[in-house]
Amino acid sequence: MRKVLVADDQRLVRKVIVATLSKVIDCEIVEAVDGMEALSLIRQERPALVLLDIDMPRLNGYEVACAMKADPATHDIPVVFVSGSSPDEVHGYALALGVAGVLTKPFSPQALRELVQKLLGT
């Protein structure tokens, strides 16, 4: 079964993402509360997709995405930044890192579903 990793230090955001996705995609959803845990789980679980908050403790989303892109074992995993930061600021970094998408908080459940379904081909 495919896995999706949701990494966000805000429990409520993780809960909303998990509830939204569990209704529309057939996959296991793995959660991380900070960047270090996210990177560890990415290396262990090899998810099909990573939804990554930018502003997290220990390692931020940019650092996690950079580490993923530098590792041949994880560089092909699509990453979506989920951020409360300015869209213009995030999109610049996202393009530079080769990130597959950006969702700006607050996001609509429909936008989340559509982006995830597009990236997973469901």
Number of C-alpha atoms within 10 A of each C-alpha: 7 14 17 23 24 25 29 28 19 13 12 10 17 20 13 12 18 18 13 16 20 14 9 13 16 12 14 15 19 18 21 21 18 23 26 19 16 25 22 13 17 24 13 9 14 17 22 19 22 26 26 28 30 25 18 18 14 12 17 18 28 21 15 23 27 15 14 21 19 11 11 9 12 18 15 13 18 20 26 26 24 26 21 15 14 10 13 9 9 19 17 10 13 19 12 9 15 16 19 16 17 21 21 15 14 10 13 11 13 11 11 19 18 13 16 21 14 10 16 14 7 10
